[in-house]
Structure formats: structure tokens, C-alpha cells
Amino acid sequence: MKILKLLLLLTLCTPFLGKANSEWGPADTIACYNVGPGIEYTKIIYHNKPLIIWYTTIDLTNPHNQVEEVFSRNQVPDPLRWDIAEHYKGNSRPGHQVKVAWNHDFFNYEAGTCIGINISDGQVGYTPWGRSILAITKDKKAEIFAPNFKGQVITADKTVVDIDMFNSSAVYLNGSCIFFNHLNGLQLTAAGKYIKVKPLAKWVVNGPNIPCEILEISDQPLQTSATKCVIFLRETKLNALDGHIKVGEKLEISQKFEASAWGNIPQNIVQGFHGYPSITHDRVLHEGEYNNFENGREFENSSHVMAGISKDKTRLYICLNEMSAQSTPINCVEMANWMLERGAWDIVNFDSGGSAAIAVNEKMLNLPGRGSVRPVQDAMIAVSLAPESKEIDHLSFTKPYISPSTISLTPLSVISYNQYGDIIEENVKDCSYTVVPSELGFVDAEGIFHSSSKGGIGKIIAEKEGKKGEMQITVNIAQDVKTSYSNL
């Protein structure tokens, strides 16, 4: 029975002991624990390569978490741009605590925008174009598909005007009908017709049209705000709504995905991340997509951020590797295969190289891929929405499993959680420990496990103030023990 339980644990929480590439050698799980409700953080090192990987799993069925697409300073464009740690801090507030943040952007330096179709709380950031999109719906299901997007203004008398662009760029305006939503970071000055509207429902893509009240119509520039949007008409569409709208009336904004070249298009999308391109589809390398990077960059050794979804669409997997003196780079295909072995089904890539970043506790964890921390236009964040509570519900070790040799010392680390799965305290002190069976060793007052001379399978139980946590252990009998040269 103990062996069966251990095998189950290895299957669920340590998909890091296997090998994605035999040349990498064995993996060492440095940490594997929840950083928030349904948000499991893991750090793995392949010492032989060497290679450092961060792998985060998010259970979307947990009602107390949320995954969001966020723009720097909540505006488009933002030429200054936040780095990932600033995205983490800037989006944290009471009842909305960021737990992990990753870079996402494919950045257009000239325009000052994040290219591709990206959706933040149901609002489109910039261009309707995109190679692929990771979308999350209102009911927290994830899909990856080829986007074919159309935005429209629909009046009460059913006059329809296509939206050419959302928010546009810092350098020039694109299109004859541009919709500026609350993400807009521009001061509008161009000549044309301005229609200020107030949304009367929450934004969503591929759901019901959004009714809007018409507040003002002017030939002079009008500005957006946190609660007001602006429809800007010029050139061929300058007079497209003349005689069809009046102040006080309503119109609708339609945001829809049309037929997709591949993948399933879900309803009621609230978050969307442009992927360039799709790496795997239906659990195989996506022919014509992954191998259609410009200049063969799919085989470029670098640091990468990739996001995958499970077959049942309820889990997200976000993977990042470090590129530094301590960690050699890998290519997209290697990372995708590693993720496929660990639960991912469909995978898209985010911007890589010097942009690749992960932040936990407001701090960057990875060393910069190209020498310095790079600001990014937008980010993916995993958020806890749980009520604040300091009452300890349970304890957990930072590793679910250790496998020391006999007569060795292994430091242990314990975390306390509230009922929602948010961390209350890291490195909990003054725990009492029980080793089962006791013949495997003991844990001292400093939280260090002293293994005995006997091998076997068991567990370590940590307890404090009536709350408990367990860790599985396998003590391996040491063979060919030799005194190290430094101790002679």
C-alpha cells in the first residue's frame, strides 16, 4: 500500500524525476508547493546539462484563483513599460493578490504596443491579428485556436461599421474606424468624428454584444477614461454613422471570433494571450505552425516562456527555462516535448530571450536571458481572489518527496496555509516532527532530517498547534562510500 501511495505521489506532483532528454541526466526537484489556491510552483534543476526550469500548474477549477492578461500601467501603448516585478506589484491589491507573473509580450518598438490579439478582462488591447491565441473563458475553461477576429459597431437601426483597429499605436493611427477602450494610453488629437460611449455591461469576446449609451458626438477630439470609450471615424468611414445615432440612444459593440483554421472557439472569452505560433496541437508538434518561425527560430537555443493547457481544458501549465552561466539554453521543441510529458496538451509560446521572466513574491526568480531585466508591454499573472485569512488550516513541506541516502543530513522547510490555499508563513519554525517508521531516522530541532543506516520507504510528519503536513521519503542504502578529497 505504501508503494502504491508513493507511485501516485510521483505521478501527480513530481513529473520532474523523468527525462525529457536522456542527455540532460536526472532531475532534482528543488521546490514543489502551492503559492496560492490551486497554483503549484515547481523549480527543477538538471545538474548534468545544466538546466534550470520553472514549471507552474494552475487548476482553473479552483474558485479562488484567476489568470489574467494585463498591460503595463493598464494602458496601450506604454513606451516606458513595466518589468515583470512591476507587473506583479502593480496588479496586487486587497482581495486580488498576484502570486506568479510571467512575461507575455511580442513587442512592436516603433508603435509602442504589444502586437497580436490580446484580451484583458474582455477588452481587446490592440490589433485583431494573431497566429494563435490562448483564451480563458468566463467559466474558466482554456482553449488554444487560430484567431480570426472581427469587431463591429452596430446601431439601433442595425447599421454596421467594421472596427479596423483597437487603441492603435503611439506613432500613428491605423484604420478608418478605431475603437478606443479604457486601455487606451493616447491623448486623441487627430481630425475626424468622435463618439463617446459608456459600456452598460461587462466586456466579453465571443459572447453577447456589449450595449453602450451614446454620451457625446463631436468633430473635435474626445478622450477616453476608466469608464468611457471613444469610437473614432475618419477617411472612408467619416460619415458612416451620420443619421444613424443620437446622443442618449444606444449602440452595440460586437467582438467575435469567426471560423477558425484549427482549434475550438469557446464562448465568453475574458482573457486572451497571443501565441506566436502554436507549438503543439492535440498533443503533437503542430505541423506548419511550430516550424514556421522566421529564420528557423524554433530551433534557436534560448530562454523561453510557454503556456499549455490540459486535454480537459481545466489546467494551465506555464514553463520557463533560465539562460545563464548556471543554466544552458534549450530550443522550443525541446521545451514543448518536456511539457507534453508533464500534462500539457496544446502549447503556445510567448516572447522569449531577454524578455523571458518569472516573478514570485514581487521578485524576479530567473537571471536575465540577455544581461539585464527587460521591461515588457504585457504579462500573464496568476491571482488569488481568496478572502484574507491568517488562520492556519494546514502545513506543507516545500518538497512533497525526498530520497536521501543512509547516514545523511537533509534540511526540511515547512509552509503554513489558510483554508483557501494562500501562504501564511514560509519556513515555519518550532514544528515537532515524527518519522514513520522511526527506524529511518529523526528530525532535529533545526528541521534537519538525519537518516539512519537503514533504508526504506516512509514519511515525515510536521506538526504545530494541532496542524499537520506530510512528506514522503525513500532512504536509499549508500554504497561505495568514500571520504571526499577535501576531508582528507
C-alpha positions in Angstrom: 0.0 0.0 0.0 2.9 2.4 0.8 4.4 1.7 -2.6 1.1 2.4 -4.4 0.7 5.7 -2.5 4.3 6.7 -3.4 3.8 5.9 -7.0 0.7 8.0 -7.0 2.5 10.9 -5.5 5.3 10.7 -8.0 2.7 10.7 -10.8 0.8 13.8 -9.5 3.4 16.1 -8.1 6.9 15.1 -9.3 6.7 15.0 -13.1 10.3 16.1 -12.8 12.1 12.9 -12.0 11.8 11.6 -15.5 13.9 12.7 -18.5 12.7 14.8 -21.5 16.2 14.3 -23.0 18.5 11.5 -21.8 21.5 13.7 -22.2 20.2 16.0 -19.5 20.6 13.4 -16.8 18.5 13.1 -13.7 16.4 16.0 -12.4 16.5 17.4 -8.9 13.2 19.0 -7.7 14.4 22.0 -5.6 10.9 23.0 -4.6 7.3 21.9 -5.3 4.5 23.6 -3.4 1.4 25.8 -3.7 2.0 29.5 -3.8 -1.8 30.2 -3.9 -5.1 28.5 -4.3 -4.7 25.8 -7.0 -1.4 27.4 -8.1 1.5 24.9 -7.8 5.0 26.2 -8.2 8.0 24.0 -9.0 11.7 24.6 -9.6 13.7 21.8 -11.2 17.4 21.5 -11.9 19.1 19.1 -14.3 22.7 19.2 -13.0 24.3 17.3 -15.8 23.2 19.7 -18.5 23.0 22.1 -16.5 19.4 23.4 -16.9 17.0 25.3 -14.6 13.3 25.1 -15.3 10.3 26.7 -13.5 7.0 24.9 -14.1 3.7 26.2 -12.7 0.4 24.4 -12.8 -2.8 26.3 -12.3 -6.0 24.4 -11.5 -8.7 26.6 -13.1 -11.5 24.7 -11.3 -10.4 26.3 -8.0 -12.9 29.2 -7.4 -10.3 31.3 -5.6 -7.8 31.8 -8.4 -7.8 33.7 -11.7 -5.4 34.1 -14.6 -5.3 37.5 -16.3 -3.7 39.2 -19.2 -2.5 42.6 -18.0 -1.0 45.6 -19.9 1.8 47.7 -18.4 0.1 50.6 -16.4 -3.2 49.2 -17.7 -2.8 51.2 -21.0 -2.0 50.9 -24.7 0.5 52.0 -25.7 3.1 52.3 -22.9 6.5 53.2 -24.3 8.0 53.1 -20.8 6.7 49.6 -19.9 6.9 47.8 -16.6 9.2 44.9 -15.9 7.7 41.7 -14.6 8.2 42.5 -10.9 6.4 45.8 -11.5 3.5 44.0 -13.2 3.4 41.8 -10.1 3.3 44.7 -7.7 1.1 47.0 -9.9 -1.7 44.4 -10.1 -1.8 43.3 -6.4 -4.4 44.8 -4.1 -6.6 43.6 -1.3 -8.7 40.6 -2.5 -6.6 40.4 -5.7 -3.1 39.2 -4.8 -0.8 38.3 -7.6 1.0 35.0 -6.8 3.1 34.5 -10.0 3.8 36.7 -13.0 5.3 35.8 -16.4 6.2 37.9 -19.4 4.0 37.6 -22.5 4.6 40.4 -25.0 5.6 40.4 -28.6 6.6 44.0 -28.7 6.5 46.5 -31.6 9.1 49.0 -30.6 8.1 51.6 -33.3 4.4 51.5 -32.4 4.9 51.2 -28.7 2.4 48.3 -28.5 2.1 44.6 -27.9 1.3 43.0 -31.2 -1.2 40.3 -31.8 -4.7 39.9 -30.4 -4.6 40.1 -26.6 -7.7 40.3 -24.4 -7.7 41.8 -20.9 -11.0 41.4 -18.9 -12.9 41.1 -22.2 -11.3 44.2 -23.8 -9.0 43.9 -26.9 -5.7 45.7 -26.5 -4.5 46.5 -30.0 -4.6 44.6 -33.3 -7.1 41.9 -34.2 -4.3 39.9 -35.9 -2.7 36.8 -34.5 -1.1 33.4 -35.3 -2.7 31.6 -32.3 -4.4 32.5 -29.1 -4.6 31.0 -25.6 -8.1 32.0 -24.4 -9.7 31.7 -21.0 -13.5 31.9 -20.7 -15.8 33.4 -18.1 -16.4 29.9 -16.7 -12.6 29.3 -16.5 -12.0 26.9 -19.4 -9.0 27.3 -21.6 -8.7 26.8 -25.4 -6.0 27.4 -28.0 -7.0 28.1 -31.5 -6.3 30.2 -34.6 -7.9 33.6 -34.2 -10.0 35.2 -36.9 -11.4 38.2 -35.2 -13.9 40.9 -36.2 -15.1 43.9 -34.2 -18.1 45.9 -35.2 -20.2 48.9 -34.2 -23.9 48.1 -34.5 -26.5 50.9 -34.2 -30.1 50.7 -33.1 -31.3 50.7 -36.7 -28.8 47.8 -37.4 -26.3 49.9 -39.4 -23.0 48.0 -39.1 -19.5 49.6 -39.3 -16.4 47.3 -39.0 -13.8 48.3 -36.5 -10.4 48.3 -38.2 -8.2 48.6 -35.1 -8.3 48.9 -31.3 -6.5 51.7 -29.4 -3.9 52.0 -32.2 -0.2 53.0 -31.7 1.9 55.6 -30.2 3.3 56.7 -33.6 0.4 56.6 -36.0 -3.3 55.7 -36.2 -4.3 52.6 -38.2 -7.7 52.3 -39.9 -10.8 54.5 -40.6 -12.8 53.2 -37.6 -10.7 52.8 -34.4 -12.3 51.8 -31.1 -10.5 53.3 -28.1 -11.5 51.4 -24.9 -10.3 52.1 -21.3 -6.9 50.5 -22.1 -6.1 53.5 -24.4 -3.0 55.4 -23.4 -3.1 58.1 -26.1 -4.3 61.7 -26.0 -6.5 61.8 -29.0 -5.9 64.8 -31.4 -6.5 63.6 -35.0 -9.1 65.2 -37.2 -12.3 63.1 -37.6 -15.5 62.3 -35.9 -15.6 61.3 -32.2 -18.4 59.4 -30.5 -18.0 58.9 -26.7 -19.9 55.9 -25.3 -20.4 54.3 -21.9 -20.5 50.5 -21.7 -23.5 49.1 -20.0 -22.3 45.5 -19.5 -19.0 43.8 -18.7 -16.8 43.3 -21.7 -16.5 39.8 -23.3 -15.3 38.4 -26.6 -17.4 35.8 -28.5 -20.4 36.5 -26.3 -23.3 38.9 -26.2 -22.8 42.2 -27.9 -21.9 45.0 -25.4 -24.7 47.7 -25.2 -23.3 51.2 -24.9 -25.0 54.5 -24.2 -24.1 57.4 -26.6 -22.9 60.3 -24.5 -21.4 62.7 -27.0 -20.8 63.2 -30.7 -18.2 65.7 -31.8 -16.0 66.8 -34.7 -13.5 67.8 -32.0 -11.3 65.2 -30.1 -12.9 63.5 -27.2 -10.9 61.5 -24.6 -11.4 58.1 -23.1 -11.5 57.4 -19.3 -11.7 54.4 -17.0 -15.4 54.1 -17.7 -15.8 55.8 -21.1 -14.8 54.6 -24.6 -14.5 56.5 -27.9 -15.3 55.5 -31.4 -13.2 57.4 -33.9 -14.2 57.7 -37.6 -12.3 59.3 -40.5 -11.5 58.9 -44.2 -13.7 56.4 -45.8 -15.8 55.9 -42.7 -16.0 59.5 -41.6 -19.8 59.8 -42.2 -20.7 56.1 -41.8 -22.9 56.7 -38.8 -24.5 60.0 -39.8 -28.2 59.9 -39.3 -28.0 56.5 -37.5 -27.1 57.6 -34.0 -28.1 60.3 -31.5 -26.9 61.3 -28.0 -28.9 59.3 -25.4 -29.5 56.4 -27.7 -27.7 53.1 -27.5 -25.5 51.2 -29.9 -23.6 47.8 -29.5 -20.0 46.8 -29.8 -19.6 43.3 -31.3 -16.4 41.4 -30.5 -16.4 38.0 -32.2 -14.1 35.2 -33.5 -15.2 33.8 -36.8 -14.4 30.4 -38.2 -11.0 29.1 -37.1 -8.5 27.3 -39.3 -7.9 24.9 -36.3 -8.9 24.5 -32.7 -12.2 25.1 -30.9 -13.5 28.6 -30.4 -15.1 29.0 -27.0 -17.8 31.4 -25.9 -17.5 34.3 -23.5 -13.7 34.9 -23.5 -12.4 37.2 -20.9 -8.6 36.7 -21.2 -6.6 36.1 -24.3 -2.8 35.7 -25.0 -1.4 35.9 -28.5 0.9 32.9 -29.2 3.5 33.1 -31.9 3.0 30.4 -33.1 1.2 27.3 -31.8 3.9 24.7 -30.8 1.8 21.6 -30.2 -1.9 20.9 -31.1 -3.7 17.8 -29.9 -0.5 16.7 -28.1 1.7 16.6 -31.2 4.1 19.1 -32.8 1.9 21.4 -34.8 2.9 21.0 -38.4 3.0 24.2 -40.4 3.0 26.3 -37.1 5.8 25.4 -34.8 8.1 25.0 -37.8 7.1 28.3 -39.4 9.1 30.7 -37.2 11.0 33.3 -39.2 14.6 32.3 -39.8 14.2 28.9 -38.1 13.9 30.3 -34.6 12.1 27.3 -33.3 15.5 25.6 -33.0 17.2 28.7 -31.5 18.7 27.9 -28.1 17.4 30.5 -25.7 15.2 31.1 -22.7 11.5 30.6 -23.4 8.1 31.1 -21.8 5.5 28.6 -23.0 1.9 28.1 -21.9 0.0 24.9 -22.3 -3.5 23.6 -21.4 -4.7 20.1 -20.3 -6.8 17.9 -22.5 -9.9 18.7 -20.4 -9.2 22.5 -20.6 -9.2 23.0 -16.9 -5.5 23.3 -16.2 -2.8 25.7 -17.3 0.9 24.8 -17.5 3.4 27.6 -17.7 7.1 26.7 -18.3 10.2 28.9 -18.2 13.9 28.0 -18.5 16.8 30.0 -17.5 19.7 31.0 -19.8 22.7 31.9 -17.8 26.1 30.7 -16.6 24.2 28.3 -14.3 21.7 27.1 -17.0 22.3 26.4 -20.6 19.5 27.4 -23.1 17.3 24.9 -25.0 15.0 25.3 -28.0 11.2 25.5 -28.4 10.9 21.9 -29.5 12.8 20.5 -26.5 10.7 22.5 -24.1 7.5 21.5 -25.8 8.4 17.8 -25.5 9.3 18.3 -21.9 5.8 19.9 -21.2 4.0 17.1 -23.2 5.5 14.5 -20.8 4.1 16.5 -17.9 0.4 17.1 -18.7 0.3 19.7 -21.4 -1.9 19.0 -24.5 -1.9 22.2 -26.6 1.1 24.6 -26.2 1.8 28.2 -27.4 5.0 30.2 -27.0 5.3 33.7 -25.5 8.1 36.1 -26.2 11.5 34.6 -25.3 15.1 35.5 -24.9 15.8 38.6 -22.8 12.1 39.1 -22.2 11.6 35.7 -20.6 10.8 36.2 -16.9 9.1 34.8 -13.8 8.3 36.7 -10.6 7.2 35.3 -7.2 6.9 37.4 -4.1 7.5 40.5 -6.2 11.0 39.3 -7.2 12.4 38.0 -10.4 13.5 34.4 -10.0 15.4 33.9 -13.2 18.6 35.5 -14.3 18.0 37.7 -17.3 18.5 35.9 -20.6 20.5 38.7 -22.2 22.2 40.5 -19.4 19.5 42.8 -17.9 15.9 42.8 -16.8 13.8 43.8 -19.8 10.6 45.8 -19.4 7.6 44.2 -21.2 4.3 45.6 -22.5 2.1 43.0 -21.0 2.2 39.9 -18.7 0.3 36.8 -17.6 -0.5 36.8 -13.9 -1.9 34.1 -11.6 -4.0 35.8 -8.9 -5.6 34.7 -5.6 -9.1 36.1 -5.1 -9.5 34.5 -1.7 -10.6 36.4 1.3 -7.8 37.4 3.6 -7.3 35.0 6.5 -4.4 34.5 8.9 -5.9 31.3 10.5 -3.7 28.3 9.8 -5.5 25.5 8.2 -2.7 23.0 7.3 1.0 22.7 6.9 3.0 21.5 3.8 6.7 20.8 3.0 8.3 22.7 0.2 9.1 19.3 -1.3 6.5 16.5 -1.4 9.1 13.8 -1.6 12.8 13.4 -0.7 15.2 10.4 -1.4 18.3 10.8 0.7 20.9 8.2 1.2 21.5 6.5 4.6 23.5 8.4 7.2 23.0 11.8 5.6 21.5 15.2 6.6 18.6 16.8 4.7 17.3 20.3 5.6 13.5 20.5 5.6 11.3 23.5 5.0 7.6 23.9 6.1 4.9 26.3 4.9 1.6 27.1 6.6 -1.6 27.8 4.6 -5.0 29.1 5.3 -8.2 27.3 4.3 -8.1 28.8 0.8 -4.6 27.7 0.0 -2.8 31.1 0.4 0.5 31.0 2.2 0.5 32.4 5.7 4.1 31.8 6.7 7.2 30.3 4.9 9.9 28.5 6.8 7.7 27.7 9.8 9.8 27.3 12.9 9.3 25.2 16.1 7.5 22.3 14.4 7.5 18.9 16.0 8.5 16.1 13.6 7.7 12.4 13.5 9.4 9.9 11.2 7.4 6.9 10.3 8.8 4.3 10.7 11.2 5.8 13.3 14.0 3.4 12.3 14.5 5.6 9.2 15.9 8.4 11.3 14.9 11.6 13.1 14.5 15.4 12.6 16.3 17.7 14.9 15.3 21.0 16.4 16.6 22.9 13.4 14.4 20.9 11.0 17.2 18.7 9.6 16.4 15.1 8.8 19.1 12.7 10.0 18.7 9.4 8.1 19.8 6.2 9.9 21.8 3.3 8.5 18.6 1.5 7.4 17.0 2.1 4.0 13.2 2.0 3.3 10.0 3.9 2.4 8.2 6.1 4.9 7.1 9.6 5.7 7.9 12.6 7.8 5.0 14.4 9.7 5.4 18.0 10.7 3.0 19.4 13.4 2.4 22.7 15.0 -0.5 23.9 17.1 -2.6 20.9 16.0 -2.0 21.4 12.3 -0.1 18.8 10.2 1.7 18.2 7.0 3.4 15.2 5.5 6.3 14.4 3.2 7.0 11.0 1.6 10.6 9.7 1.9 12.7 6.9 0.5 16.0 6.3 2.2 18.5 4.6 -0.1 21.2 2.4 1.3 24.5 4.1 0.4 27.1 2.0 -1.4 30.8 2.6 -2.1 31.1 5.4 0.4 34.4 7.2 0.1 35.9 10.1 2.0 36.0 13.2 -0.1 39.4 14.7 -1.0 38.5 17.9 0.9 38.1 16.0 4.1 41.4 14.1 3.9 
